[in-house]
Amino acid sequence: MRAWHTTPAIANRKIPETFTLRRATRYGGFNALSDFVTAQGIDRALTDAFGRAKAPGATYRLPETLRHLLDGSLLGVERVWHFTELEQEPLRCVKRDRDRLPDHTLLYRELGRFEAPGMRSRLRAVGETLLGRALADQPRSTLDCDSTVETVYGEQAGARRGPNPPKRGRASYHPLLCRERKSGLMVHRQLRPGDTGSATGAVPFLRQAVARLPHRRRRTVLIRADRGFDVEALYARCERRGWHYVITLRVTADRASRIWAHAAHGRWRVVDAEATTPIEVAELRFRRGCWSRVRRVVLTRRRDAEDPQGHLWDAAGYNYAAYVTDGDWAPEDVVAFYDKRADMEKAIHELQEDFGIDRISSSAFGANAADLELKVLAFNVLVLYQRQALSWSVLQRAKTLRRRVLALAGQLIRTAGRWVLKRAEGWAGHADLGRARQHLATLGP
């Protein structure tokens, strides 16, 4: 006789719902992160910079409002009007000793204060407090410089039509960003109109970025940048200050003729013959018409059938790249050093997708510049929180950190005259928060 088997149905137990849980939070992991921000000296720096910006009787002082904006960026709030969800968030209200936090209309007005002269420089100084602590022991810094495009969809001040590949013809901003490679921290940022070229203002921007480094006079500085920074003034500045550089060259007609000459005389050397697409390198001494001196140029070429430069360049199908440098490394080491700059593209992508630097908050240019400063500061805080407090050996994206450590259900209760945050027993991130608390204990009260 044939046996018949039945598959059990998927269980779906009916569970009634009640809305009786008081002072519940979905940001249980923020408790330790908020203490970390305070321990880094950011609260004190905000108070020193903006403590007298409003009348003494104001309900919310400007330092408290800016900390509220910073906290929102840490938690992933991308637009100012989204702060309505946090006005009565229990954990954050208890942390700030408030029944209610500033609403989004006040936040818009407070950002508008940064139209005044000197306000944005004071906000940048708050970020320098964090950099000074984090980079004090590094004798060498590699600075990666790049720009990005932020498309706008309104009548924002300073937004103009310029190069905008994702949304051709639309107005945009064109900010510059500079990141220190080893620490992963953003050292400098500057919001600019959309019709500004990449090289416009690059020299003063780089000078300001280096000035933000602690012990800059005794520090070895290496600059990496793409062809948007290919300008004589930048090379000359680096050479006068003793900063080393590797920068991609625009391969114009005069440079192309020298590349062809090298190809014709067989001066290319294969770096890894067993690779799927072997790379060949060469070098030459070259002086462009606008250059003040002869400089070393490293060349690379490889065949890439999927992304050819075109037969106008080379019938053999090679793709070429050229780098100008003041270093004396082997050509393949120069190329390998520059290739590590790809991390900068990932960092910019994270700032856009996880912090919303391309979600423009206001019609005022100064307000948008201040919003960029706060979001980049939040980025740096989360980088340091992973390295110092959580002791993670590999940096994770902000959205991963929020999911693993910050998005934690909890309940605030009052017992023995103090607040206690209760969290779920057996939670997977308990060890991470344990390490954070141990680190905070070493920093003192």
C-alpha positions as CSV (number, residue, x, y, z in Angstrom):
1,M,0.0,0.0,0.0
2,R,1.3,3.5,-0.9
3,A,1.9,5.9,2.0
4,W,0.6,9.4,1.7
5,H,2.4,12.3,3.4
6,T,1.0,15.7,4.0
7,T,3.1,18.9,4.2
8,P,2.3,20.9,7.4
9,A,1.0,24.4,6.8
10,I,3.2,27.4,7.5
11,A,2.4,28.6,11.0
12,N,1.0,32.1,11.4
13,R,-0.2,32.6,14.9
14,K,-2.6,35.4,15.5
15,I,-1.1,37.9,18.1
16,P,-3.2,40.8,19.3
17,E,-1.5,44.3,19.5
18,T,-1.7,46.9,22.2
19,F,-0.2,50.4,22.3
20,T,0.7,50.6,25.9
21,L,4.5,50.4,26.0
22,R,5.8,53.7,27.3
23,R,9.1,55.4,26.5
24,A,10.1,52.8,23.9
25,T,12.9,53.6,21.5
26,R,14.2,52.0,18.3
27,Y,17.6,53.7,18.7
28,G,18.9,51.8,21.7
29,G,22.4,51.8,20.4
30,F,22.5,55.6,20.2
31,N,23.0,55.9,23.9
32,A,26.7,54.8,23.7
33,L,27.3,56.7,20.5
34,S,26.0,60.0,22.0
35,D,28.4,59.5,25.0
36,F,31.2,59.0,22.4
37,V,30.4,62.2,20.7
38,T,30.6,64.1,24.0
39,A,33.8,62.4,24.9
40,Q,35.4,63.5,21.6
41,G,34.9,67.1,22.7
42,I,32.3,68.0,20.1
43,D,29.7,69.3,22.6
44,R,32.3,71.6,24.2
45,A,33.5,72.8,20.8
46,L,29.9,73.6,19.7
47,T,29.3,75.5,23.0
48,D,32.6,77.5,22.7
49,A,31.9,78.4,19.0
50,F,28.1,79.2,19.2
51,G,27.2,79.6,22.9
52,R,26.5,83.3,22.5
53,A,24.9,83.2,19.1
54,K,21.4,83.6,20.6
55,A,19.8,85.5,23.4
56,P,20.2,83.9,26.9
57,G,16.5,83.3,27.2
58,A,16.1,81.3,24.0
59,T,14.3,78.0,24.5
60,Y,16.9,76.1,22.3
61,R,20.4,77.4,22.2
62,L,22.2,77.2,18.9
63,P,24.8,74.6,20.1
64,E,21.9,72.3,21.2
65,T,20.2,72.7,17.9
66,L,23.4,71.9,15.9
67,R,23.9,68.8,18.1
68,H,20.3,67.8,17.3
69,L,21.1,68.1,13.5
70,L,24.3,66.1,14.0
71,D,22.5,63.4,15.9
72,G,20.0,63.1,13.1
73,S,22.8,62.7,10.5
74,L,24.3,60.0,12.7
75,L,21.0,58.1,12.7
76,G,20.4,58.5,9.0
77,V,18.1,61.4,8.7
78,E,18.8,62.9,5.3
79,R,16.3,65.9,5.1
80,V,15.5,68.5,7.6
81,W,11.7,67.9,7.5
82,H,12.3,64.3,8.4
83,F,13.3,65.5,11.9
84,T,9.6,65.6,12.7
85,E,10.0,61.8,13.5
86,L,12.6,62.7,16.2
87,E,10.9,65.5,18.0
88,Q,9.6,63.3,20.8
89,E,11.9,60.3,20.4
90,P,12.1,59.0,24.0
91,L,15.8,58.2,24.3
92,R,17.0,61.4,22.7
93,C,14.6,63.5,24.8
94,V,16.0,61.9,28.0
95,K,19.6,62.3,26.8
96,R,19.0,66.1,26.3
97,D,16.8,66.4,29.4
98,R,13.9,67.8,27.2
99,D,10.2,66.9,26.9
100,R,10.4,67.8,23.2
101,L,13.3,68.5,20.8
102,P,13.5,71.3,18.2
103,D,11.0,71.0,15.3
104,H,12.0,71.2,11.6
105,T,10.9,74.8,11.2
106,L,13.3,75.9,13.8
107,L,16.1,73.8,12.2
108,Y,15.5,75.6,8.9
109,R,15.8,79.0,10.6
110,E,19.0,78.0,12.5
111,L,20.7,76.8,9.3
112,G,19.8,80.1,7.8
113,R,22.1,81.8,10.4
114,F,25.1,80.4,8.4
115,E,24.6,83.0,5.7
116,A,26.3,85.4,8.1
117,P,30.1,85.9,7.6
118,G,32.3,83.8,9.8
119,M,29.6,81.3,10.9
120,R,30.7,78.5,8.6
121,S,34.4,78.9,9.5
122,R,33.4,78.4,13.2
123,L,31.5,75.3,12.3
124,R,34.6,73.9,10.4
125,A,36.7,74.6,13.6
126,V,34.4,72.2,15.5
127,G,35.4,69.4,13.0
128,E,39.0,70.3,13.5
129,T,38.7,69.3,17.1
130,L,37.9,65.8,16.0
131,L,40.7,65.7,13.5
132,G,43.3,67.0,15.9
133,R,42.7,64.1,18.3
134,A,42.4,61.4,15.6
135,L,45.5,62.3,13.5
136,A,47.9,63.6,16.2
137,D,50.0,60.4,16.2
138,Q,50.2,60.0,12.4
139,P,53.6,61.2,11.0
140,R,52.3,60.8,7.4
141,S,49.1,61.7,5.7
142,T,47.8,60.7,2.2
143,L,45.2,63.2,1.0
144,D,42.8,62.1,-1.7
145,C,41.0,65.0,-3.4
146,D,37.9,64.7,-5.6
147,S,34.7,66.5,-6.5
148,T,31.1,65.4,-7.0
149,V,27.9,66.8,-8.4
150,E,24.7,67.5,-6.4
151,T,21.7,68.0,-8.6
152,V,19.1,70.5,-7.3
153,Y,15.4,70.6,-8.2
154,G,14.5,74.2,-7.1
155,E,15.8,77.7,-7.0
156,Q,18.7,77.2,-4.6
157,A,21.2,80.1,-4.3
158,G,24.5,79.2,-6.0
159,A,23.1,76.3,-8.0
160,R,24.1,76.7,-11.6
161,R,24.2,74.7,-14.8
162,G,27.5,73.0,-15.3
163,P,28.9,69.5,-16.0
164,N,26.3,67.2,-14.7
165,P,26.5,63.7,-16.3
166,P,23.6,62.1,-14.3
167,K,21.1,65.0,-15.0
168,R,22.4,66.9,-18.1
169,G,21.2,70.5,-18.2
170,R,20.0,70.7,-14.6
171,A,21.4,73.1,-12.1
172,S,23.7,71.7,-9.4
173,Y,26.4,72.2,-6.8
174,H,29.9,71.0,-7.3
175,P,31.5,70.4,-3.9
176,L,35.2,69.6,-3.4
177,L,36.1,66.9,-0.8
178,C,39.4,65.8,0.7
179,R,39.9,62.6,2.6
180,E,42.9,61.2,4.7
181,R,43.5,57.7,3.4
182,K,44.8,55.8,6.5
183,S,42.2,57.1,9.0
184,G,39.3,57.3,6.5
185,L,38.4,60.8,7.8
186,M,37.2,63.6,5.6
187,V,39.7,66.4,6.2
188,H,38.1,69.2,4.3
189,R,35.0,70.0,2.1
190,Q,33.8,73.1,0.3
191,L,30.4,73.6,-1.4
192,R,30.7,75.4,-4.8
193,P,28.3,76.5,-7.6
194,G,27.7,73.9,-10.3
195,D,29.5,75.7,-13.1
196,T,32.8,75.7,-11.1
197,G,35.5,73.7,-12.7
198,S,37.3,71.0,-10.7
199,A,40.6,72.9,-10.7
200,T,39.0,76.2,-9.7
201,G,40.1,77.0,-6.2
202,A,42.0,73.7,-5.9
203,V,45.2,75.3,-4.6
204,P,43.6,77.3,-1.7
205,F,41.4,74.3,-1.0
206,L,44.4,72.0,-0.7
207,R,46.3,74.6,1.4
208,Q,43.3,74.7,3.8
209,A,43.1,70.9,3.9
210,V,46.8,70.5,4.9
211,A,46.4,73.3,7.5
212,R,43.7,71.3,9.2
213,L,46.2,68.5,9.9
214,P,47.9,68.5,13.3
215,H,51.7,69.1,13.4
216,R,51.5,69.8,9.6
217,R,55.0,71.3,9.5
218,R,56.6,68.0,10.7
219,R,54.2,65.8,8.8
220,T,54.9,64.0,5.4
221,V,52.0,64.9,3.1
222,L,51.2,63.0,-0.1
223,I,48.5,64.2,-2.5
224,R,46.4,62.0,-4.9
225,A,44.0,63.5,-7.3
226,D,42.4,63.0,-10.7
227,R,42.9,65.0,-13.9
228,G,40.6,67.7,-12.7
229,F,43.5,68.9,-10.5
230,D,46.0,68.9,-13.3
231,V,47.1,72.5,-13.0
232,E,50.6,74.1,-12.8
233,A,49.7,76.2,-9.8
234,L,49.0,73.1,-7.7
235,Y,52.2,71.3,-8.7
236,A,54.2,74.5,-7.9
237,R,52.6,74.8,-4.5
238,C,53.3,71.2,-3.6
239,E,56.9,71.5,-4.7
240,R,57.4,74.7,-2.6
241,R,55.8,73.3,0.5
242,G,57.5,69.8,0.2
243,W,54.2,68.0,-0.4
244,H,54.5,64.9,-2.6
245,Y,51.9,64.3,-5.3
246,V,50.6,61.7,-7.8
247,I,48.0,63.3,-10.2
248,T,46.4,62.0,-13.4
249,L,47.3,64.0,-16.5
250,R,45.0,65.0,-19.2
251,V,46.3,63.2,-22.3
252,T,46.3,66.1,-24.7
253,A,47.8,66.1,-28.2
254,D,51.4,67.1,-27.1
255,R,51.4,64.3,-24.5
256,A,49.8,61.8,-26.9
257,S,52.8,62.3,-29.3
258,R,55.2,61.4,-26.6
259,I,53.2,58.3,-25.7
260,W,53.2,57.2,-29.3
261,A,57.0,57.8,-29.5
262,H,57.5,55.5,-26.5
263,A,55.3,52.9,-28.1
264,A,57.2,53.1,-31.3
265,H,60.6,52.6,-29.7
266,G,59.4,49.6,-27.5
267,R,60.0,51.3,-24.2
268,W,57.1,49.6,-22.4
269,R,57.7,47.1,-19.7
270,V,55.2,44.5,-18.7
271,V,54.4,44.5,-14.9
272,D,52.6,41.1,-14.6
273,A,52.7,39.0,-17.8
274,E,50.4,36.3,-16.2
275,A,47.6,38.7,-15.5
276,T,44.4,38.5,-17.4
277,T,45.0,42.0,-18.8
278,P,48.7,42.7,-18.4
279,I,49.7,46.2,-17.6
280,E,52.6,47.9,-19.2
281,V,54.4,50.8,-17.7
282,A,56.9,53.4,-18.9
283,E,58.2,56.8,-17.8
284,L,59.6,60.0,-19.3
285,R,60.7,63.5,-18.4
286,F,58.2,65.9,-19.8
287,R,57.5,69.7,-19.8
288,R,54.1,70.9,-20.9
289,G,53.9,74.3,-22.5
290,C,52.4,76.0,-19.4
291,W,54.7,74.2,-16.9
292,S,57.5,76.0,-15.2
293,R,59.8,73.0,-15.2
294,V,60.4,69.5,-16.4
295,R,58.5,66.8,-14.4
296,R,58.4,63.1,-14.2
297,V,55.5,61.4,-16.0
298,V,54.6,57.7,-15.5
299,L,52.6,56.0,-18.3
300,T,50.5,52.9,-18.3
301,R,48.6,51.0,-21.0
302,R,46.5,47.9,-21.1
303,R,44.1,46.3,-23.6
304,D,40.4,46.5,-22.5
305,A,38.0,45.2,-25.1
306,E,35.0,46.2,-23.1
307,D,36.1,49.8,-22.6
308,P,38.4,50.9,-25.4
309,Q,39.6,54.5,-25.9
310,G,39.0,54.1,-29.6
311,H,41.0,53.5,-32.8
312,L,41.8,57.2,-33.0
313,W,44.3,56.5,-30.2
314,D,45.8,53.1,-31.0
315,A,44.8,50.5,-33.6
316,A,46.2,47.9,-31.2
317,G,43.3,48.6,-28.8
318,Y,45.3,49.9,-25.8
319,N,44.0,52.2,-23.1
320,Y,46.5,54.8,-21.9
321,A,46.9,56.7,-18.6
322,A,49.5,59.2,-17.5
323,Y,50.5,60.4,-14.0
324,V,52.7,63.3,-13.0
325,T,54.7,62.8,-9.8
326,D,57.6,64.2,-7.9
327,G,58.3,60.8,-6.4
328,D,61.2,58.4,-7.3
329,W,59.3,55.2,-6.9
330,A,59.3,52.5,-9.6
331,P,56.6,53.2,-12.2
332,E,54.5,50.2,-11.2
333,D,54.5,51.4,-7.5
334,V,53.3,54.9,-8.6
335,V,50.4,53.2,-10.4
336,A,49.6,50.9,-7.5
337,F,49.7,53.9,-5.1
338,Y,47.3,55.9,-7.3
339,D,44.9,53.0,-7.7
340,K,44.2,52.9,-4.0
341,R,42.5,56.3,-4.5
342,A,39.4,54.3,-5.5
343,D,38.4,54.4,-1.8
344,M,37.6,58.1,-2.3
345,E,34.9,57.2,-4.8
346,K,33.4,54.8,-2.3
347,A,33.5,57.4,0.5
348,I,31.7,60.0,-1.7
349,H,29.1,57.4,-2.6
350,E,28.6,56.6,1.1
351,L,28.2,60.3,1.9
352,Q,25.5,60.6,-0.8
353,E,23.6,57.4,-0.1
354,D,23.9,57.0,3.7
355,F,24.1,60.7,4.8
356,G,22.3,62.4,1.9
357,I,24.8,65.2,1.1
358,D,23.0,65.5,-2.3
359,R,19.6,66.0,-0.5
360,I,19.7,69.8,-0.6
361,S,18.0,71.3,2.6
362,S,17.5,75.0,1.9
363,S,17.3,77.7,-0.8
364,A,20.1,79.5,1.0
365,F,23.7,78.7,0.0
366,G,25.1,79.2,3.5
367,A,22.5,76.9,5.0
368,N,23.4,74.2,2.5
369,A,27.1,74.6,3.2
370,A,26.5,74.2,6.9
371,D,24.3,71.1,6.3
372,L,27.2,69.6,4.3
373,E,29.6,70.4,7.2
374,L,27.4,68.7,9.7
375,K,26.9,65.6,7.6
376,V,30.6,65.2,6.9
377,L,31.2,65.6,10.7
378,A,28.7,62.8,11.3
379,F,30.6,60.7,8.7
380,N,33.9,61.3,10.6
381,V,32.2,60.5,14.0
382,L,31.0,57.1,12.7
383,V,34.4,56.3,11.2
384,L,36.1,56.9,14.6
385,Y,33.3,55.1,16.5
386,Q,34.1,52.0,14.5
387,R,37.9,52.2,14.9
388,Q,38.1,53.3,18.5
389,A,35.0,52.3,20.3
390,L,33.8,49.2,18.5
391,S,37.4,48.1,17.5
392,W,36.3,46.9,14.1
393,S,39.3,46.1,11.9
394,V,37.3,46.7,8.7
395,L,35.3,49.8,8.2
396,Q,31.7,49.3,7.4
397,R,29.3,51.6,5.7
398,A,27.2,53.8,7.9
399,K,23.9,52.0,7.0
400,T,25.6,48.7,8.1
401,L,26.7,50.3,11.4
402,R,23.2,51.6,12.0
403,R,21.6,48.2,11.3
404,R,24.1,46.3,13.5
405,V,24.6,48.7,16.4
406,L,22.2,51.6,16.5
407,A,18.8,50.2,15.4
408,L,18.2,48.4,18.7
409,A,14.8,48.3,20.5
410,G,14.9,49.4,24.1
411,Q,12.7,50.8,26.8
412,L,13.6,53.6,29.2
413,I,12.5,53.1,32.8
414,R,12.9,55.2,35.9
415,T,14.3,53.3,38.9
416,A,16.1,54.4,42.1
417,G,16.0,58.1,40.9
418,R,17.8,57.5,37.6
419,W,17.0,56.5,34.0
420,V,17.9,53.0,32.8
421,L,17.8,51.8,29.3
422,K,16.6,48.2,29.0
423,R,17.6,46.2,25.9
424,A,16.7,42.7,24.6
425,E,18.5,39.8,26.2
426,G,20.7,37.8,23.9
427,W,21.0,40.6,21.3
428,A,23.7,39.8,18.7
429,G,25.4,43.3,19.0
430,H,25.8,43.1,22.8
431,A,29.6,42.4,22.5
432,D,30.0,45.5,20.2
433,L,28.3,47.8,22.7
434,G,30.3,46.1,25.5
435,R,33.6,47.1,23.8
436,A,32.2,50.6,23.2
437,R,31.5,51.0,26.9
438,Q,34.9,49.8,27.9
439,H,36.5,52.3,25.6
440,L,34.3,55.1,27.0
441,A,35.4,54.2,30.5
442,T,39.0,54.9,29.5
443,L,38.1,58.4,28.4
444,G,36.7,59.4,31.8
445,P,33.4,61.1,32.7
